[in-house]
C-alpha cells in the first residue's frame, strides 16, 4: 500500500532530520536504476529553495567506486558495481568526517560516468551545509563495512518502483555510455540484477520507502519491495 506524497513533503521531512543538530546526513538507497539520483536531485533543489543553496550538500557514494586498475588487480572488473568493488571503509570515514568536522571544507570524490572512473576531490561540503544527502545502492546492507556507513546516517530512505521500467532505464544508460544494446542487456541481467536482489533483501532495514512513478513520489512500506 502506498500514500501519495509530493517532493515538498519529502523535503520537509529531510529538513526535520537536522533539528537542532549542527549537521545531519540523509541516505538514499535503492537498486541500480531505481531513481536514487532523481530523488536526491529533487530534494537538493527543493531544500535549497527553502533554506538556501549552501544549507544542503550532496555526496554520492559513486565516488567510492574502486578504479579499474584496482578492479583488475583484484580480478573484479567484470563485477564492477558489486558491494566489494567500492571503498566502503573510505566512504564511512568520509561520512564520519562530515559529522565530526562540520566547520571544515570537506572534499569528496565524484564519479565520471563517461570514463566510468572516480575523480578525487570533485565535490566539497562547505561549513554552511546543515543537511548532506548521499545516495548509493548498499546503504542498508547488513555487512560490517556498510553498517559503519549506516551508523553515520540520520535515516536511510529506500527508493523503489516498477522493475521493468528500472531495467529498461539501466539498459538505456549503459548504451548511452558506450555499450551495444546486446552488451547492455547482458550486463543488466548478469550484474545489475544480482546487485538489485541484494538491495531488495535489505529493504526491511529502511526508515522510509519512497515509491517512484511517472506521477511523482509516494510513501510505501517494506512489503511493497518484496518480490
C-alpha positions in Angstrom: 0.0 0.0 0.0 1.3 3.5 -0.9 0.3 7.0 0.1 0.9 9.8 -2.4 3.3 12.4 -1.2 4.9 15.4 -3.1 8.5 16.3 -3.1 7.7 19.3 -0.9 6.7 17.0 1.9 9.7 14.8 1.5 12.0 17.8 1.5 10.3 19.0 4.8 10.9 15.5 6.3 14.6 15.8 5.3 14.9 19.2 6.8 13.4 17.9 10.1 16.2 15.4 10.4 18.6 18.3 11.2 16.5 19.7 14.0 18.9 21.4 16.4 21.9 19.4 15.3 24.9 21.0 13.7 24.6 18.7 10.7 22.7 15.5 9.6 23.2 13.1 6.7 20.3 11.6 4.8 21.0 8.4 2.9 19.0 7.3 -0.2 19.4 3.7 -1.1 17.9 1.6 -3.9 18.7 -0.9 -6.6 20.6 0.2 -9.8 18.3 2.4 -11.8 15.7 2.8 -9.1 15.8 6.6 -9.2 18.1 7.4 -6.3 19.8 10.3 -8.1 16.5 11.6 -9.4 15.1 11.8 -5.8 18.4 13.2 -4.5 18.4 16.0 -7.1 14.8 16.8 -6.4 15.4 17.0 -2.7 18.5 19.1 -3.1 16.7 21.6 -5.3 13.6 21.9 -3.0 15.6 22.2 0.2 17.9 24.8 -1.4 14.8 26.8 -2.4 13.6 26.8 1.2 16.9 27.1 3.1 19.4 28.4 0.7 21.9 26.7 -1.7 24.7 26.4 1.0 22.4 24.8 3.6 22.3 21.4 1.7 25.1 19.5 0.1 25.4 16.3 -2.0 27.9 13.4 -1.6 27.1 10.4 -3.8 28.5 7.0 -2.9 29.6 6.6 -6.6 32.9 8.4 -5.9 34.0 5.4 -3.9 34.0 3.0 -6.8 37.4 1.3 -7.0 39.3 2.5 -10.0 39.6 0.0 -12.9 43.3 -0.5 -12.1 42.3 -1.8 -8.6 39.5 -3.9 -10.0 42.0 -5.5 -12.5 44.4 -6.2 -9.6 41.5 -7.9 -7.7 40.1 -9.7 -10.8 36.8 -8.0 -10.2 36.3 -5.8 -13.2 33.6 -7.9 -14.6 31.7 -7.4 -11.3 32.1 -3.6 -11.2 29.2 -2.2 -9.1 29.0 -5.1 -6.6 29.4 -4.3 -2.9 33.0 -5.4 -2.7 34.0 -3.2 -5.6 33.6 0.0 -3.5 35.8 1.5 -0.9 33.2 1.2 1.8 35.6 1.9 4.6 36.7 5.2 2.9 33.0 6.1 2.4 32.2 5.5 6.1 35.2 7.5 7.1 34.2 10.5 4.9 30.7 10.4 6.4 32.2 10.5 9.9 34.3 13.5 8.9 31.2 15.3 7.7 29.7 14.9 11.2 32.9 15.4 13.2 34.3 18.3 11.3 31.3 20.5 10.4 33.4 23.7 10.4 35.8 22.4 7.7 35.6 22.3 4.0 35.4 18.6 3.4 36.3 17.3 -0.1 34.8 14.2 -1.6 35.4 12.1 -4.7 33.0 12.2 -7.6 32.4 9.7 -10.4 32.8 10.5 -14.1 30.3 8.3 -16.0 31.9 8.8 -19.4 35.2 7.5 -18.1 33.5 5.2 -15.5 36.2 6.2 -13.0 36.2 8.0 -9.6 37.6 11.6 -9.6 39.4 12.7 -6.4 38.1 15.9 -4.7 35.4 16.6 -7.3 33.0 17.7 -4.7 33.1 19.7 -1.5 30.8 20.1 1.5 31.1 23.7 2.9 30.8 24.5 6.6 27.4 26.2 5.9 25.8 22.8 5.0 23.5 21.6 7.7 22.0 18.7 5.6 24.0 16.3 3.5 22.3 14.0 1.0 24.1 10.9 0.0 22.9 8.1 -2.2 24.0 4.6 -3.1 22.9 1.0 -3.6 24.2 -0.6 -0.4 23.5 1.8 2.5 21.2 -0.9 4.1 23.4 -4.0 3.7 23.9 -5.9 7.0 27.6 -6.2 6.5 30.1 -4.6 8.9 31.7 -2.2 6.4 28.4 -0.9 5.1 26.9 -0.8 8.6 29.7 1.5 9.6 28.4 4.0 7.0 24.8 3.4 8.0 25.6 4.4 11.6 26.5 7.8 10.5 23.2 8.4 8.7 20.2 10.0 10.4 17.9 8.0 8.2 18.0 5.9 5.1 15.2 6.1 2.6 14.8 3.3 0.0 13.7 4.2 -3.5 11.7 1.5 -5.3 9.3 1.3 -8.2 8.4 -0.6 -11.4 11.2 -3.2 -12.0 10.6 -3.4 -15.8 11.0 0.4 -16.1 14.1 0.3 -13.9 15.7 -2.4 -16.1 14.9 -0.5 -19.3 16.4 2.6 -17.9 19.6 0.7 -17.0 19.9 -0.7 -20.5 19.5 2.8 -22.0 22.0 4.2 -19.6 24.7 1.6 -20.5 24.0 2.2 -24.2 24.4 5.9 -23.7 27.8 5.3 -22.1 29.2 3.1 -24.9 27.9 -0.4 -24.6 26.0 -2.0 -27.5 22.3 -2.8 -26.8 23.2 -6.5 -26.5 26.1 -5.9 -24.2 24.0 -3.5 -22.1 21.2 -6.1 -21.7 23.7 -8.8 -20.7 25.3 -6.5 -18.2 22.0 -5.7 -16.6 20.9 -9.3 -16.4 24.3 -10.6 -15.1 25.5 -7.7 -12.8 22.9 -5.1 -12.1 20.1 -7.6 -11.3 22.3 -9.5 -8.9 23.0 -6.3 -7.1 19.3 -5.4 -7.1 18.5 -8.6 -5.3 20.9 -7.7 -2.5 19.3 -4.3 -2.1 15.8 -5.9 -2.1 16.8 -8.3 0.6 17.7 -5.4 2.9 14.5 -3.4 2.3 13.2 -4.0 5.7 16.0 -2.1 7.3 14.9 1.2 5.6 13.5 4.1 7.7 11.2 5.0 4.8 10.2 3.5 1.4 9.8 6.1 -1.4 8.0 4.7 -4.4 8.9 6.4 -7.7 6.3 6.6 -10.5 5.6 8.8 -13.6 3.2 10.8 -11.4 5.8 11.6 -8.7 6.6 10.1 -5.3 4.6 8.0 -2.8 5.4 6.5 0.6 5.2 2.8 0.8 6.1 0.0 3.3 8.8 -2.6 3.1 6.3 -5.1 1.9 6.0 -3.1 -1.3 9.5 -4.1 -2.2 9.2 -7.8 -1.8 9.1 -10.0 -4.8 
